[in-house]
Amino acid sequence: MYLYIILNNKTTDYELIRIGKWNQIKGNAKQQYGVTFNDDESFSEGKYDEMVGKIQEKTGKAKDEVKKEIASW
C-alpha cells in the first residue's frame, strides 16, 4: 500500500496519517530491538522514527517534508 501511494503520487491526508502511525509502530519496534540487544544505534533510530511519525500524523505532511523541518531545527 505504501509503495503504491508513493509510486502514484496520490496521497491524501488520511493516508499520510496512516503512514505516520506506521512510522510510530516501526519506531517502537526498533526501540525494543535496541533495548533487547543493547544496541544504542537502533534505539535512537527508533526514537527518531517515532518522532517523525508523530509529527507526520499531527500535520499530515510527507515524511521527507518532516525530515527537512527537523533538520532545520
ROTIDREN-147554 format. One record per residue: residue number from 1; residue in one letter; z, y, x of N, C-alpha, C, CB in turn. Coordinates in pm, whole numbers, plus 50000, padded with zeros to 5 digits. Each point is the difference from the previous one (the first is absolute). Glycine has a CB too. Layout:
PT   pos   code    n.zz    n.yy    n.xx   ca.zz   ca.yy   ca.xx    c.zz    c.yy    c.xx   cb.zz   cb.yy   cb.xx
PT   NUM      a       Z       Y       X       Z       Y       X       Z       Y       X       Z       Y       X
...
This chain:
PT   pos   code    n.zz    n.yy    n.xx   ca.zz   ca.yy   ca.xx    c.zz    c.yy    c.xx   cb.zz   cb.yy   cb.xx
PT     1      m   50000   49882   50083   50000   50118   49917   50000   50125   50088   50121   49874   49818
PT     2      y   49967   50132   50280   50010   50117   50087   49870   50022   50075   50246   49961   50024
PT     3      l   49695   49934   50029   49874   50012   50073   49889   50046   49907   50073   49821   50158
PT     4      y   49924   50130   49718   49901   50041   49902   50009   50150   49973   50008   49771   49897
PT     5      i   50114   50279   50090   50020   50141   49972   49949   50084   50116   50200   49946   49858
PT     6      i   49831   50013   50263   49958   50077   50117   49848   49999   50014   50217   49944   50113
PT     7      l   49721   49941   49868   49856   49990   50018   49923   50079   49896   50035   49776   50100
PT     8      n   50018   50233   49777   49929   50069   49894   50041   50146   49986   49981   49784   49885
PT     9      n   50121   50260   50190   50048   50137   49995   50030   50045   49858   49869   50048   50204
PT    10      k   50183   49863   49715   50037   50032   49863   50150   49979   49985   49771   49933   49913
PT    11      t   50305   50161   50138   50144   49988   49990   50053   50096   49896   50013   49930   50240
PT    12      t   50068   50017   49672   50068   50085   49903   50142   50020   50048   49854   49917   49809
PT    13      d   50215   50176   50129   50139   50023   50038   50085   49875   49979   49973   50243   49942
PT    14      y   50000   49687   49949   50076   49878   49972   49979   49896   50110   49981   50046   49754
PT    15      e   49897   49938   50292   49973   49904   50106   50067   50041   50130   49782   49944   49892
PT    16      l   50220   50186   50138   50068   50047   50120   50150   49978   49991   49820   50170   50033
PT    17      i   50236   49844   49848   50142   49973   49982   50028   49852   50023   50018   50189   49836
PT    18      r   49895   49724   50112   50018   49855   50023   49989   49967   50147   49907   49952   49773
PT    19      i   49999   50109   50296   49984   49976   50143   50123   50050   50074   49750   50018   49979
PT    20      g   50305   50096   49977   50122   50052   50060   50117   49904   49985   49918   50229   49954
PT    21      k   50094   49711   49928   50106   49901   49979   49978   49878   50090   50027   50078   49762
PT    22      w   49848   49883   50255   49971   49887   50087   50039   50033   50144   49812   49930   49848
PT    23      n   50160   50192   50196   50039   50040   50135   50151   49996   50019   49795   50144   50012
PT    24      q   50279   49889   49882   50146   49992   50008   50045   49855   50015   50019   50207   49860
PT    25      i   49920   49704   50064   50035   49857   50009   49966   49947   50139   49960   49971   49752
PT    26      k   49923   50067   50298   49959   49957   50134   50096   50054   50105   49760   49994   49924
PT    27      g   50283   50129   50060   50096   50059   50093   50133   49927   49998   49888   50219   49969
PT    28      n   50159   49744   49912   50125   49925   49991   49988   49864   50067   50053   50118   49787
PT    29      a   49833   49817   50198   49980   49870   50064   50001   50014   50152   49866   49923   49801
PT    30      k   50071   50181   50251   50001   50022   50145   50141   50028   50050   49765   50088   49987
PT    31      q   50311   49985   49935   50138   50028   50039   50082   49871   50006   49982   50228   49896
PT    32      q   50002   49688   50006   50074   49874   49998   49960   49911   50117   50016   50015   49751
PT    33      y   49857   49985   50281   49953   49925   50116   50065   50054   50127   49781   49953   49884
PT    34      g   50223   50179   50127   50060   50063   50116   50147   49967   50015   49835   50181   49978
PT    35      v   50238   49816   49910   50142   49966   50004   50017   49853   50036   50049   50176   49828
PT    36      t   49873   49738   50111   50014   49856   50022   49972   49961   50144   49936   49964   49764
PT    37      f   49958   50093   50293   49960   49960   50135   50036   50104   50107   49815   49870   49896
PT    38      n   50272   50225   50066   50047   50103   50092   49883   50073   50067   50207   49865   50041
PT    39      d   49697   50175   49877   49879   50067   50046   50004   50146   49952   49867   49782   49997
PT    40      d   50172   50308   50091   50015   50141   49963   49868   50065   49961   50194   50011   50153
PT    41      e   49697   49949   49911   49870   50059   49969   49958   49968   49857   49936   49982   50242
PT    42      s   50080   49893   49717   49965   49962   49863   50088   50072   49899   49923   49777   50082
PT    43      f   50204   50238   49951   50092   50069   49910   49958   50145   49981   50185   49848   50072
PT    44      s   49782   50221   50037   49961   50141   49989   49865   50015   49929   50128   50050   50210
PT    45      e   49780   49857   49813   49872   50002   49926   50025   49983   49851   49880   49907   50201
PT    46      g   50214   50006   49767   50035   49978   49860   50058   50124   49934   50039   49763   50054
PT    47      k   50046   50308   50018   50057   50124   49947   49890   50104   49977   50218   49953   50120
PT    48      y   49688   50054   49974   49888   50093   49988   49913   49965   49880   50002   50035   50249
PT    49      d   49965   49836   49736   49918   49957   49885   50071   50029   49869   49897   49822   50141
PT    50      e   50234   50155   49856   50076   50027   49879   49997   50149   49966   50148   49802   50049
PT    51      m   49868   50284   50051   49997   50144   49979   49863   50044   49949   50172   50030   50180
PT    52      v   49723   49919   49882   49864   50034   49957   49979   49956   49855   49915   49978   50237
PT    53      g   50131   49902   49730   49985   49949   49864   50074   50084   49898   49975   49774   50095
PT    54      k   50146   50271   49938   50076   50084   49907   49931   50134   49977   50211   49888   50074
PT    55      i   49742   50173   50034   49930   50128   49987   49871   49981   49921   50100   50080   50218
PT    56      q   49830   49811   49810   49875   49972   49931   50025   49978   49851   49905   49898   50211
PT    57      e   50202   50033   49756   50032   49974   49860   50034   50130   49927   50083   49771   50063
PT    58      k   49992   50316   50002   50045   50124   49936   49888   50103   49988   50227   49956   50090
PT    59      t   49687   50052   50011   49896   50104   49999   49866   49952   49947   50116   50101   50191
PT    60      g   49859   49769   49817   49870   49948   49956   49890   50026   50100   50073   50033   49768
PT    61      k   49963   49992   50358   49900   50025   50103   49965   49871   50072   50086   50234   50029
PT    62      a   49798   49768   50037   49956   49884   50076   50086   49983   50125   49764   50031   49913
PT    63      k   50239   49849   50141   50084   49969   50115   49963   50085   50121   50024   49767   49915
PT    64      d   49848   50255   50107   49956   50082   50114   50050   50144   49987   49797   49854   50023
PT    65      e   50199   50200   49856   50048   50136   49979   50149   50010   50028   49822   50036   49828
PT    66      v   50253   49864   50127   50144   49999   50021   50031   49991   50149   50035   49891   49774
PT    67      k   49892   50023   50298   50023   49986   50144   49970   50130   50074   49945   49756   49983
PT    68      k   49951   50315   49975   49969   50130   50063   50112   50100   49976   49756   49957   49969
PT    69      e   50298   50044   49909   50110   50090   49971   50123   49968   50084   49913   50027   49768
PT    70      i   50117   49846   50245   50116   49958   50080   49980   50038   50146   50044   49810   49842
PT    71      a   49836   50173   50208   49971   50034   50140   50014   50150   50025   49844   49804   50012
PT    72      s   50135   50278   49886   50010   50144   50019   50144   50050   49996   49774   50021   49898
PT    73      w   50323   49894   50068   50140   50042   49995   50047   50028   50135   50041   49868   49800
